[in-house]
Amino acid sequence: MKIAECRMKDPKCGSSRGLAAKVAQELHEGKTSDAIGAELDKLLKEGPPLLSDPVKIPLDGAPSRGPASAKITIVEFSDFQ
């Protein structure tokens, strides 16, 4: 699907919003359509940026729900002061 088509059909799409912003930025910088197309191809091949490596948080004795062998653990921090 083309970026403009996606923006029209699904305005909340974060991917097309980011790509459209990149196109606008590069047009503002005066780049040619071929250069912009090459940059978009590069971005699409690389995929979205990954977060940094997972951080190990010791949870011994902390209240928890779900299996201890879960692939993903969500840790909530709160301060009631």
N, C-alpha and C positions, 0 to 999 in steps of 0.2 A: 504494500500500500504506500502511496506517496505521502510525504509529510503533510502537505496541505490537506489531502483527503482525510488523513487521520485526525488532524486538528478540527476539521468540520464535523466528522462523525463522532469523535470522542474527545471533546475539549479538555477532559480531565486527565488524558493520557500524559504521563510524565515523560515518556520517551520522546514522543513527537514534540512536546514542549521544549525539551532540552535541545533537540536537533534543530528546531526552528530558531531558537535563540542563538545557536552556533552559526547558522546560516546568516542571520541578521548581523551578528558581530563581524563575521568575515566580509560581508558586503560593505559594512561601514568602514572596514579597514582597506577597502578597495581591491579585494582579491577577485580574480576572474571566476567564471562559473566552473571552468575545468578544475581550478585549484580547490574550489569549495567542494566539488563533487569528489575529488580525490581525498580530501580531509574527511568527508562524511563516510566514504567507503572504509577508510582506516578506522574510524570510530566504531562503525558497525561490525567490523571484523574482530576488533579487540573486545567488544562487549562492554557491559557496564563495569565501572571500577569496583574492585572488591574491597571489602573492609580489611583492616589489618588482621593479623592472626588472632585466634581466640585467646582470651585471657582466662587462666585457671583461677577460680575463686573458691577457697575452701568453704564447704558448706556443712562440715561436720557439726552435728547438734542443732542445726538451724531447722525451723519448721519447713516442711516441704509437702508438695502434692505430686502424685504421679510416680512412675517407675524411676528408680535410680539409674537405670540403663538407657534413659532417653537420649536421643541424638542431640537434642537442643535443650539447654537449661536457661530459663529466664529468671534473673535475680532482680528482685525489687528492693530498692533502698528507700527508707523513709525516715523522717525525723519529725516527731510529734511535738517539738518545742515551739 
